[in-house]
Amino acid sequence: MNRTLFILLLLLVSLASFGQHIYPLLESELVIDSLHGIAIEDPYRFLEEEDPRAEAWLDEQQKFFNRYDRTLVRKQDFQQQVSLLSRIRYSKFGDWEMTADEERAYEFRIRNNGYDRAPDLYMKRKDQDDYVKVLKSKDFRNSNEDHVIFKSIRVDERDKYASIGISHSGSDWTEIFILDLETRMLLDDTISNTLGGGNVIWKGDGFFYKHFKGSEDKIGLRTFPSLKYHHLNSSQNDDTMVFQNPDTTGQRSFYYSMIDEDQLFIDYQLPKGASWLSVKAVANISDGPENFFLNIFFYVAAEVDYTLVPQIIIGDSILIKANIQSPNNKVVIMRKNEVNKLSPFIPEYDMLLTDIHRLGKDHVACFYRKDSRYVVIVFDLKGAVVKKFEFPQGANVSGFAADVNAQEAYYYVESFTHPGIAYKLDLDTWVSSRLVEMEIPYDYDQFEVKYVKYSSHDGVEIPMYIIKSRDVKKNGKAPTLIYGYGGYGRTQEPRFSPDFILWLMNGGVLAIPNVRGGGVEGSDWAKAGQGINKVNTIADFIYAGEYLIRDGYTNSEKMAIRGGSHGGFAVGAVIAKRPELFKAAVASAGAFDMVRFHKFSTGFTELNLREFGNPDDEKEFPYLFELSPYHNIRQGEKYPNLLLMTGDSDDRVPTFHSYKFLARLQSVADPANLYMIKVTEGAGHSMGSTYADRMDNMVVMYLFLMDQLGMNLRMW
């Protein structure tokens, strides 16, 4: 026997005998980049490409994971618990129907028709009882392995046609097809090179949509964004471009939405010398692409961080949620044909204004939040208070919207422990009535939800939800899961999720901190966790764990952390900083190489460069490099037992981030702990997986966490 091979076999046997994991071998290929005078090692750069070494290594990683998966002897019992939670039933009061749009003539459903079947699209007229299958996803497959998703459905104003957005294997890239609702047949029209469903807006005999230059590289940069109009029964090559984004690189894109039936709002940036202006404009699209003209009503230097969100148009007036000299936001009025002229409408309160809805002919509803309590205040069109609705702490509220002719509106209240409950609101009397009763397979009063605040590294108070069953004691030994996101100004609102209930029903504590970088306290809170301040986001998560230990909930051997997308990055950065704080971690679809993230896909967009910082900027680079999980793995360090999860078709956060991070962990970290990956075939960034995939991912993730924290399945 070859002496080297003999020594290698002897070493593997020795490692196995000491309880150390034997990971698939992958020979590194060191690349050294020089950036801002710093030498940066990248031993697994080749995993960014389609490389035979990567393919063979991933096959072995799959086998490694499968061996672990076969040890999950409680899988069937846990799946039965999942099945129980699907038995939530609603009993209606009166003749009210739960529909997405009360005015539309058609309703749509997407059904899997089996545990591992591709979804099909069904529709019916609202005056009919039964749904009819109209499209089969398998008819749109590019290959037998392709997972097709119906991503968006938009019906035209006359209820004659619907645009159907199709995505392949979870990709952000979308194709649009047109369904004749009367004949239930597809037209010949096909739209390509659009993203996220295309953001279709019907008008006249066609629709507006967002178009990009095509790219053969699915994780390449998304360039030349424009707004186009497509006439039905014509070629996409003949579409009319009504707006070309001034920045063709795709770094500064544009955003648009309808704010009434004829007014299109566009938010974009315009070059001015060596700098850029942030511009807000509206266009009347009642004539389709004809006479398309942008009325600019506001502009400011792009570096000035004003947030203006048009919500409602009443005549020539636009009601706008604005943070100008108002960190809690206020409502101002601007005129469509006057530039930079703001008039006060509703002043800033000591609560955060989160949303504004039109509520019938003469009223608007403003959503306010403070310390996890929602208040919805109804104002008349002179800004006077008409009615106030207050909700308990830990409740999330939506709805309170109605068009000018409506006599009633609906709103919905949900929490961490129960799904949304629907109410009807009479717009004359302001009396509301509950519309449904729920039948759920557990008693949600057995849970308690606390809203606490803890001090972070710089003394700032961070709010956090702590949810647990009342019979779980604060004895320092409760299995505890921190779940978080922490970016893009997104707030972790109370929401019902069956997987949270599974964790709680099995004796776990769930902690959800609203760290800086999110939006719980408004735009200043988000900025405090962006760019060079991203260190605050990571510190806030770490100090959440320390609070849970100090306050007697748990200890480091009983605590785990989980997050996806931005939350996946945060998990990677947290365990790289404080590996001893957690027993286990799950990171899904995260960006882990923060030196090169901006060279692919959406990483180059201004949104992401503002969120994380720009590695090419000499001042911002050190902060990014310090937090980059891939570059901060230390030789011999014992990191938490880690499950990485990703889809092999993710073109928003490319899968190589997870591959490179795993390769470095397995090569240099202490092999006594477990580092592995679960890759879902044909899935993208949270999309493209089958129902079976989603259920299996949830079961594996929670059984992994329960296994690591020493939890037993409870009977219920």
C-alpha positions in Angstrom: 0.0 0.0 0.0 1.2 3.5 -0.8 2.8 5.0 2.4 1.0 8.3 2.0 -2.4 6.6 1.6 -1.7 4.4 4.6 -0.9 7.4 6.8 -4.0 9.1 5.6 -6.2 6.1 6.4 -4.5 5.9 9.8 -5.3 9.5 10.5 -8.9 9.1 9.5 -9.4 6.2 11.8 -7.7 8.1 14.6 -10.0 11.1 14.1 -13.1 8.9 14.0 -12.1 7.2 17.2 -12.0 10.6 19.0 -15.5 11.6 17.9 -14.2 14.0 15.2 -16.1 14.4 11.9 -14.4 13.3 8.8 -15.4 15.7 6.1 -15.1 15.3 2.3 -11.7 16.3 1.1 -11.3 19.4 -1.1 -7.9 20.6 -2.1 -7.6 24.4 -1.8 -6.2 26.6 -4.6 -4.9 29.8 -3.0 -5.7 33.1 -4.7 -4.4 36.3 -3.1 -6.0 39.6 -3.9 -4.6 42.9 -2.9 -7.3 45.4 -1.9 -6.5 48.8 -0.3 -3.1 47.5 0.6 -4.3 44.4 2.3 -3.5 40.8 1.1 -6.7 38.8 1.1 -6.6 35.0 0.9 -9.3 33.2 -1.0 -8.5 29.5 -1.1 -11.8 28.4 -2.6 -12.3 30.9 -5.4 -12.9 28.1 -7.9 -16.2 27.2 -6.1 -17.6 30.4 -7.7 -17.3 28.6 -11.1 -18.7 25.5 -12.6 -15.6 23.4 -11.8 -15.4 19.6 -11.8 -13.7 19.7 -8.4 -16.7 21.6 -7.0 -19.2 19.1 -8.5 -17.4 16.1 -7.1 -17.1 17.8 -3.7 -20.8 18.7 -3.6 -21.7 15.1 -4.4 -19.7 14.0 -1.3 -21.3 16.7 0.8 -24.7 15.3 -0.2 -23.6 11.9 0.9 -22.3 13.3 4.2 -25.6 15.0 4.9 -27.6 11.9 3.9 -25.7 9.9 6.5 -26.7 12.5 9.1 -30.3 12.6 7.8 -30.6 8.8 8.3 -29.9 9.2 12.0 -33.0 11.4 12.5 -35.1 8.6 14.0 -37.8 11.0 15.2 -38.5 12.3 11.7 -41.8 10.5 11.2 -43.2 11.7 14.6 -42.2 15.3 13.8 -43.9 15.1 10.4 -47.1 14.0 12.1 -46.9 17.2 14.3 -46.5 19.2 11.1 -49.5 17.5 9.7 -51.6 18.4 12.8 -50.8 22.1 12.3 -52.3 22.0 8.8 -55.7 21.4 10.4 -56.6 25.0 11.0 -60.2 25.7 10.0 -62.3 28.9 9.7 -66.0 29.1 10.4 -67.7 32.1 8.7 -70.3 34.4 10.1 -72.9 35.4 7.6 -72.3 35.3 3.8 -68.9 36.9 3.8 -66.2 35.3 1.5 -62.5 35.6 2.1 -61.2 37.0 -1.3 -58.2 38.9 -2.3 -60.1 41.5 -4.4 -63.8 42.0 -3.9 -64.2 43.7 -7.3 -62.6 41.1 -9.5 -64.7 38.6 -11.5 -62.2 35.7 -11.2 -60.5 33.9 -8.4 -57.3 31.9 -8.7 -55.7 29.1 -6.7 -52.3 27.4 -7.0 -52.5 23.7 -5.9 -49.9 21.0 -5.6 -52.3 18.1 -5.8 -49.9 15.8 -4.0 -47.0 15.9 -1.6 -44.3 16.2 -4.2 -46.2 17.3 -7.3 -45.6 20.4 -9.4 -48.1 23.1 -8.8 -51.0 23.8 -11.2 -53.0 26.9 -11.7 -56.8 26.8 -11.1 -59.4 29.5 -11.7 -63.1 30.1 -11.5 -65.6 32.9 -11.9 -66.8 34.3 -8.6 -70.3 33.2 -9.3 -69.2 29.6 -9.9 -68.6 27.0 -7.2 -65.8 24.8 -8.6 -62.3 25.7 -9.7 -61.0 24.5 -13.1 -57.4 23.6 -13.9 -56.1 26.0 -16.6 -52.3 25.7 -16.6 -49.9 22.9 -15.7 -46.5 23.9 -14.5 -44.9 20.9 -16.1 -45.9 22.3 -19.5 -43.5 25.2 -19.0 -40.5 23.1 -17.9 -37.1 23.6 -19.6 -36.1 20.1 -18.4 -37.3 17.3 -16.3 -35.4 18.8 -13.3 -37.0 22.3 -13.7 -39.2 23.4 -10.8 -41.7 25.9 -12.3 -43.4 28.5 -10.1 -46.4 30.6 -10.9 -44.9 33.8 -9.5 -47.5 36.4 -10.2 -51.1 36.8 -11.6 -52.4 40.2 -12.7 -55.9 40.6 -14.3 -56.6 43.4 -16.7 -59.2 46.1 -16.0 -61.8 44.4 -18.2 -61.4 41.0 -16.7 -60.5 39.6 -20.1 -56.8 38.7 -19.7 -54.4 37.8 -17.0 -50.6 38.0 -17.0 -49.0 34.9 -15.6 -45.4 35.3 -14.3 -43.4 32.1 -14.5 -40.1 31.4 -12.7 -37.8 28.4 -13.4 -36.2 26.6 -10.4 -36.6 29.6 -8.1 -34.8 32.1 -10.2 -35.6 35.8 -9.9 -35.7 36.0 -13.6 -39.3 35.7 -14.9 -41.2 35.0 -18.1 -44.7 36.5 -18.6 -47.5 34.7 -20.5 -51.0 36.0 -21.2 -54.1 33.9 -20.4 -57.4 34.6 -22.2 -59.8 34.2 -19.3 -62.8 33.4 -21.5 -61.2 30.7 -23.6 -58.7 29.6 -20.9 -56.0 29.5 -23.6 -52.6 31.2 -23.7 -51.9 33.9 -26.3 -48.7 33.7 -28.3 -47.3 36.7 -26.4 -44.2 35.9 -24.3 -42.2 38.4 -22.3 -38.7 37.6 -21.1 -35.8 39.4 -19.3 -37.9 40.7 -16.4 -37.6 40.0 -12.7 -39.8 39.2 -9.7 -43.1 38.7 -11.7 -42.4 41.8 -13.9 -44.5 44.2 -11.8 -47.1 44.2 -14.5 -49.6 47.2 -14.6 -52.4 46.7 -17.1 -53.7 49.7 -19.0 -55.6 49.8 -22.3 -54.9 46.9 -24.6 -51.6 46.0 -22.9 -49.4 46.5 -19.9 -46.3 48.1 -18.5 -43.5 46.0 -17.1 -39.9 46.4 -16.0 -37.3 45.1 -18.5 -33.6 44.3 -18.2 -30.9 43.5 -20.7 -30.6 39.7 -21.0 -27.6 37.9 -19.5 -26.3 34.4 -20.3 -24.8 34.3 -16.8 -27.7 33.8 -14.3 -25.7 35.4 -11.5 -24.4 38.3 -13.7 -25.2 41.9 -13.0 -28.7 43.1 -14.0 -28.2 46.0 -16.4 -30.1 48.5 -18.5 -33.4 48.6 -16.5 -36.3 50.3 -18.4 -40.0 50.6 -18.3 -41.7 49.2 -21.3 -45.3 48.8 -22.6 -46.4 45.6 -24.4 -49.5 45.6 -26.8 -51.3 42.3 -26.8 -50.9 40.0 -29.8 -47.6 41.6 -30.7 -43.9 40.7 -30.5 -41.8 41.8 -27.5 -39.4 43.2 -30.0 -42.0 45.8 -30.8 -42.6 47.0 -27.2 -42.5 50.7 -26.5 -39.9 51.9 -24.1 -41.5 54.8 -22.1 -38.7 55.2 -19.6 -35.0 54.3 -19.7 -33.3 54.4 -16.4 -30.5 57.0 -16.5 -28.0 54.6 -14.8 -27.7 51.7 -17.2 -25.2 49.8 -15.0 -28.1 48.6 -12.8 -26.4 49.9 -9.7 -29.1 52.6 -9.3 -32.4 51.1 -10.5 -35.8 52.6 -10.4 -39.1 51.7 -8.6 -42.6 52.3 -9.6 -46.2 51.6 -8.4 -49.8 52.7 -8.9 -51.2 55.2 -6.5 -54.6 55.3 -8.1 -56.2 53.8 -11.2 -54.4 56.2 -13.6 -51.4 57.6 -11.8 -48.0 55.8 -11.9 -45.4 56.8 -9.4 -41.7 56.5 -10.3 -38.7 56.8 -8.0 -35.3 57.1 -9.8 -32.0 58.8 -9.8 -30.8 61.5 -12.3 -27.2 62.4 -12.9 -26.1 66.0 -12.2 -22.5 66.6 -13.0 -20.5 64.1 -11.0 -23.3 63.4 -8.5 -26.9 62.2 -8.6 -30.3 63.5 -7.7 -33.0 61.4 -6.1 -36.2 62.1 -8.1 -39.9 61.4 -7.4 -42.4 61.8 -10.3 -45.9 60.7 -11.4 -47.2 60.0 -14.9 -50.8 59.8 -16.1 -51.1 56.5 -17.9 -54.8 56.6 -18.8 -53.8 56.5 -22.5 -51.3 53.7 -22.1 -47.9 54.6 -23.6 -49.3 57.5 -25.5 -48.5 60.9 -24.1 -46.4 59.3 -21.3 -44.8 62.2 -19.4 -43.2 62.3 -16.0 -44.2 65.2 -13.7 -41.4 65.6 -11.3 -42.7 66.8 -7.9 -39.7 66.4 -5.7 -35.9 66.1 -6.1 -33.0 66.3 -3.7 -29.3 65.3 -3.7 -29.1 61.5 -3.6 -26.9 61.5 -0.5 -29.6 63.3 1.5 -31.4 60.5 3.2 -35.1 61.6 2.8 -37.8 58.9 2.5 -40.9 60.0 0.7 -43.5 57.4 -0.1 -46.6 58.5 -2.0 -49.6 56.7 -0.7 -52.8 58.4 -2.0 -53.8 60.8 -4.7 -56.8 63.0 -4.2 -57.4 65.3 -7.1 -54.0 67.1 -7.8 -52.8 66.4 -4.2 -50.5 63.5 -3.3 -50.5 62.3 0.4 -47.0 61.3 1.3 -45.4 59.5 4.2 -42.2 61.5 4.8 -39.4 61.5 7.4 -38.2 65.0 6.6 -37.2 66.4 10.1 -39.5 63.7 11.5 -37.8 60.4 12.4 -41.3 59.0 13.4 -42.7 60.1 10.0 -45.5 62.4 9.2 -48.0 63.0 6.4 -47.5 65.9 4.0 -49.3 67.0 0.8 -47.5 67.7 -2.5 -49.0 68.9 -5.7 -48.4 66.9 -8.9 -47.5 70.0 -10.9 -45.4 71.8 -8.3 -41.8 70.9 -7.5 -40.5 70.6 -3.9 -43.6 72.3 -2.3 -44.6 70.4 0.8 -47.6 71.3 2.9 -48.4 69.8 6.4 -51.3 67.4 6.7 -50.9 65.1 9.7 -48.0 66.0 12.1 -45.4 63.7 13.6 -46.6 61.9 16.7 -44.6 60.1 19.4 -45.4 56.8 17.6 -43.8 55.5 14.4 -46.1 56.0 11.4 -45.8 52.8 9.3 -48.4 53.1 6.7 -51.3 55.1 5.2 -54.4 53.7 3.4 -57.3 55.4 1.8 -60.5 54.4 3.7 -63.5 55.3 1.6 -64.4 58.6 0.1 -63.5 61.0 2.8 -61.0 59.4 5.2 -57.5 58.0 5.5 -56.3 55.4 8.0 -52.8 55.9 9.5 -51.0 52.9 11.1 -48.9 53.8 14.2 -46.7 51.5 16.3 -45.0 52.0 19.6 -43.5 49.3 21.8 -45.2 46.6 19.9 -48.6 48.1 20.1 -50.5 49.2 17.0 -52.9 52.1 16.9 -54.9 52.9 13.7 -56.1 56.5 13.6 -58.8 57.5 11.0 -58.5 61.1 9.8 -60.8 63.1 7.6 -59.4 65.0 4.6 -58.8 68.1 6.7 -56.5 66.1 9.0 -58.9 65.9 11.9 -59.1 62.7 14.0 -62.3 60.8 13.5 -61.7 57.4 15.1 -59.0 55.6 17.0 -58.5 51.8 17.1 -56.1 50.4 19.7 -54.7 46.9 19.6 -53.0 44.8 22.3 -49.2 44.3 22.5 -47.9 41.6 20.3 -50.7 41.9 17.7 -50.0 42.7 14.1 -52.7 44.6 12.1 -53.4 44.9 8.4 -56.2 46.0 6.2 -58.2 49.2 6.9 -58.3 50.1 3.1 -61.3 50.8 0.9 -61.9 52.7 -2.4 -64.0 55.8 -2.7 -67.3 54.0 -3.2 -67.0 51.5 -0.4 -69.4 51.4 2.6 -67.3 48.9 4.5 -63.7 47.8 4.9 -61.9 44.8 6.4 -59.0 44.4 8.8 -57.0 41.5 10.1 -55.3 40.8 13.5 -52.7 38.1 13.9 -50.0 37.2 16.4 -47.1 34.8 16.9 -49.5 32.3 18.4 -52.6 32.4 16.1 -53.3 33.1 12.4 -55.0 36.3 11.2 -58.6 36.9 12.4 -60.8 38.9 10.0 -63.1 41.8 11.0 -65.6 43.9 9.0 -65.7 47.7 9.6 -68.8 49.8 8.9 -67.5 53.1 7.5 -70.6 55.0 8.6 -70.8 53.9 12.2 -67.2 52.8 12.7 -68.5 49.6 14.3 -66.5 46.4 13.6 -67.6 42.8 13.8 -65.6 39.6 13.8 -66.1 37.5 10.7 -64.6 34.1 11.5 -64.0 31.6 14.2 -60.9 29.5 14.2 -60.5 25.8 14.9 -56.9 25.1 15.7 -55.3 21.9 17.1 -53.8 23.6 20.2 -54.7 26.1 22.9 -52.9 29.4 22.0 -53.6 30.8 25.5 -51.0 28.3 26.7 -48.3 30.7 25.3 -47.0 33.9 26.7 -45.5 36.7 24.6 -43.2 39.2 26.4 -41.7 42.4 24.9 -38.5 43.3 26.6 -35.5 45.6 26.0 -31.9 44.9 26.6 -28.7 47.0 26.4 -26.3 46.4 23.4 -22.6 47.0 23.3 -23.0 50.8 23.2 -25.8 51.1 25.7 -28.6 51.4 23.1 -31.8 49.6 24.2 -32.8 46.8 21.7 -36.4 45.5 21.7 -37.1 41.8 21.6 -40.0 39.4 21.7 -39.7 36.3 23.9 -42.4 33.7 23.3 -42.7 30.4 25.2 -45.2 28.0 26.7 -46.3 29.0 30.2 -45.1 25.7 31.6 -41.5 26.4 30.5 -39.5 27.6 33.5 -36.8 30.3 33.7 -34.3 27.9 35.2 -31.3 28.7 32.9 -31.8 25.4 31.0 -34.6 26.1 28.5 -33.7 25.3 24.9 -33.8 28.7 23.2 -33.7 29.8 19.6 -32.9 33.3 18.5 -34.5 34.1 15.1 -33.6 37.2 13.3 -33.2 39.2 10.0 -31.8 42.6 10.9 -31.5 44.4 7.5 -33.1 46.6 4.8 -35.3 48.4 7.3 -37.5 45.3 7.8 -39.2 45.0 11.1 -39.9 41.6 12.7 -43.6 41.9 13.2 -45.7 39.4 15.1 -46.7 36.9 12.5 -48.1 33.4 12.7 -45.8 30.7 11.5 -46.5 26.9 12.0 -42.8 26.2 12.4 -42.7 28.7 15.4 -45.6 26.8 17.0 -43.8 23.5 16.5 -40.8 24.9 18.4 -42.9 26.2 21.2 -45.1 23.1 21.5 -41.9 21.0 22.0 -40.8 23.1 24.9 -38.6 25.7 23.2 -38.2 29.4 23.9 -38.3 31.7 20.8 -36.5 35.0 20.9 -36.9 37.6 18.1 -34.9 40.7 18.5 -35.5 43.8 16.4 -31.9 44.7 16.0 -30.5 47.9 14.3 -30.6 47.6 10.5 -34.3 46.7 10.8 -37.1 49.3 10.9 -38.8 48.9 14.3 -37.9 52.5 15.3 -38.0 54.1 11.9 -35.4 55.1 9.3 -32.7 56.2 11.8 -32.9 52.7 13.4 -32.3 51.2 9.9 -29.3 53.5 9.2 -27.8 52.6 12.6 -27.3 49.1 11.2 -26.2 49.9 7.6 -22.8 50.2 6.0 -20.1 50.9 8.5 -22.7 50.6 11.2 -23.4 47.0 10.3 -21.3 46.1 13.3 -24.2 47.2 15.5 -26.5 44.6 13.9 -24.1 41.8 14.7 -23.5 43.1 18.2 -27.2 43.5 18.9 -27.7 39.8 18.1 -24.8 38.8 20.3 -26.1 40.9 23.2 -29.6 39.3 22.8 -27.9 35.9 23.5 -26.1 37.3 26.5 -29.4 38.8 27.9 -31.2 35.5 27.5 -28.5 33.8 29.6 -28.2 36.6 32.2 -32.0 36.8 32.6 -32.2 33.1 33.4 -33.8 31.6 30.3 -31.0 29.5 29.0 -27.2 28.9 28.7 -24.7 28.5 25.9 -25.2 24.7 25.7 -28.9 25.2 25.2 -29.0 28.2 22.8 -29.1 28.3 19.0 -29.5 31.0 16.4 -31.2 30.9 13.0 -31.7 33.3 10.1 -32.1 33.4 6.3 -30.9 35.8 3.5 -29.7 38.8 5.4 -30.3 36.8 8.5 -28.1 34.1 7.1 -25.3 36.5 6.8 -25.9 37.8 10.3 -25.8 34.2 11.7 -22.4 33.7 9.9 -21.0 36.9 11.3 -22.3 36.3 14.8 -20.8 32.8 15.1 -17.5 34.0 13.6 -17.4 36.7 16.3 -18.7 34.7 19.3 -18.5 30.9 18.5 -18.7 29.9 22.2 -22.1 31.7 22.7 -24.2 29.1 20.8 -24.5 25.4 20.7 -26.0 25.3 17.2 -26.8 27.6 14.2 -28.8 27.4 11.0 -27.9 29.9 8.2 -30.1 29.9 5.0 -29.1 31.5 1.7 -26.7 33.9 3.3 -23.9 36.0 1.8 -20.6 35.0 3.5 -17.9 36.4 1.2 -18.4 40.2 1.8 -15.3 41.1 -0.2 -16.7 39.8 -3.5 -20.5 39.9 -2.9 -20.9 43.0 -5.1 -19.4 41.3 -8.2 -22.5 39.1 -8.7 -26.2 39.4 -9.3 -28.0 42.0 -7.1 -24.9 42.6 -5.0 -23.9 45.6 -7.2 -27.2 47.4 -6.7 -27.2 50.6 -4.6 -29.7 49.0 -2.2 -27.1 46.3 -1.2 -24.1 48.6 -1.3 -25.9 50.9 1.0 -26.9 48.1 3.3 -23.5 46.4 3.6 -21.0 48.9 2.3 -18.9 48.9 -0.8 -15.7 46.8 -0.6 -14.2 49.0 -3.3 -14.5 52.0 -1.0 -11.3 52.3 1.1 -13.2 53.8 4.1 -15.9 51.1 4.1 -13.8 48.1 3.3 -12.3 47.5 6.8 -15.7 47.3 8.4 -16.9 44.8 5.8 -13.7 42.7 6.0 -14.1 42.5 9.8 -17.6 41.1 9.5 -17.1 38.8 6.5 -17.8 35.3 7.8 -15.7 33.6 5.1 -12.6 35.6 6.0 -12.9 35.3 9.8 -12.8 31.6 10.4 -9.9 30.8 12.8 -7.7 27.7 12.8 -8.8 25.1 15.3 -11.7 27.2 16.7 -14.8 25.2 17.8 -17.7 26.9 16.1 -21.4 26.0 16.8 -22.7 22.9 15.1 -23.9 24.5 11.8 -26.4 23.6 9.2 -26.2 25.7 6.0 -29.2 25.6 3.7 -29.4 26.9 0.1 -31.1 26.2 -3.2 -28.8 25.2 -6.1 -30.5 27.8 -8.4 -30.3 30.8 -6.2 -29.4 33.8 -8.4 -30.0 36.5 -5.8 -27.5 35.3 -3.2 -25.4 32.9 -5.3 -24.9 29.5 -3.7 -21.1 29.7 -3.8 -21.3 31.8 -0.7 -22.5 28.8 1.3 -20.0 26.5 -0.5 -17.0 28.6 0.2 -18.0 29.2 3.9 -18.5 25.5 4.4 -15.2 24.5 2.7 -13.3 26.9 5.0 -15.0 25.7 8.1 -14.5 22.0 7.4 -10.8 22.6 6.5 -9.6 24.7 9.5 -12.2 24.7 12.3 -12.3 22.1 15.1 -13.7 18.9 13.5 -15.2 17.9 16.8 -18.2 20.0 15.9 -20.6 19.4 12.9 -20.6 21.7 9.8 -22.8 20.5 6.9 -25.0 21.7 4.1 -28.4 20.8 2.8 -28.9 21.8 -0.8 -32.4 21.8 -2.4 -32.3 21.0 -6.0 -34.2 23.3 -8.4 -34.8 25.9 -5.7 -33.8 29.5 -5.6 -33.8 32.3 -3.0 -36.8 31.0 -0.9 -38.6 29.9 -4.1 -38.7 27.0 -6.5 -38.9 24.2 -3.9 -41.8 21.7 -3.9 -44.1 21.3 -1.0 -42.2 18.1 -0.2 -38.9 20.1 -0.2 -40.3 22.8 2.1 -41.7 20.3 4.6 -38.5 18.2 4.6 -36.3 21.4 5.0 -38.4 22.4 8.0 -38.4 19.0 9.6 -34.6 18.6 9.1 -33.9 22.1 10.4 -35.8 21.7 13.6 -34.8 18.1 14.3 -31.2 19.3 13.9 -31.7 22.1 16.4 -33.6 19.9 18.8 -30.9 17.2 18.5 -28.1 19.7 19.3 -30.0 21.3 22.2 -31.0 17.9 23.8 -34.8 18.3 23.3 -37.4 15.6 23.3 -40.5 15.5 21.2 -43.6 16.2 23.3 -46.8 14.4 22.7 -49.7 16.8 22.0 
